[in-house]
Amino acid sequence: MVGLERLPEECIAHVLSLTSPKDACRSALVSSAFGSAAQSQVVWESFLPSDHRDIISRSVSPVTFSSNKELYFRLCDSPIFLDDGNLSFAIDKLSGKKCLMLGARRLLIAWGDTPIYWEWISVPHSRFAEVAYLHSVCWLEIYGRLDMRSLSPNTAYAGYLVYMFSEEATNYAGTGQNYYETFPVKLSVKFFENDENLIEARDEDDAELLISTRMPAAAASFMNSSVEKRQRFPMERDDGWMEIEVGEFYSGQSDGDYCLVEMGVKEIESGSWKFGLVIHGIEIRPIQPKPN
């Protein structure tokens, strides 16, 4: 350990900057030299997104911090709101990769500006100032679109619809049943060269789900394998909302790989009227890539 103590702090800091935030925190316990180097501005600058200064400049409110390490964990624990306040930004604590959430106002919602169909309301547990409350539509279609250059490069991502149901939907006509259990919705992930030119569209028939039903663990073993691939089930979040995966994609490594990614949810085939759905937004965050 004596040899490590004699290394210049900047050398140790450089080595730590090539690791991960988790490794840097663990290394701080190795020796006093490592502990000091692990607090270095250089180390935590390397873990932050390279364009974090530009991102912070778009925040709707000031972001205060005394060190790069403090900023790193500030962005992990408390998303900041960008531009018009309907886009939130955070970073993944383990990897430092970017996480974005498109608020309902940033989504393309069919008939979303027609008050007899959708209403924009404020709820106390929402991240954003407004959420979209569905009064009644038979054509349910919701899309979120994002330039992949806004995300971390060379990263596997997934998009999640964040939502909940009103009491009238969860206890339909006093039956105790969720109205949406009878309405599978379809998911899609599409890639555009620009606003008009479609590059690729994932087959929607491979992404059908029951939007209201958590899959019981015991039921999973009885599901037919072909059905299991088609159905996705929601999870309850720590903030009280529900989320369900819309789809996965991989961000590019170079400017030539970038495009617009669009994630969508729709139900337009049944002709039945839908109501009581509350849309918070679509969250995009890094995931562990699945093995081939």
Helices and strands as residue ranges (DSSP letters): H 2-6, H 9-17, H 21-27, H 32-37, H 41-47, H 52-57, H 68-77, E 80-82, E 87-91, E 98-103, G 104-106, E 108-109, E 118-121, E 131-134, E 140-147, G 148-150, E 156-165, H 167-170, G 172-174, G 179-182, E 184-192, E 198-201, G 204-206, E 208-210, H 217-220, H 225-230, E 235-236, E 242-250, G 255-257, E 260-267, E 277-286
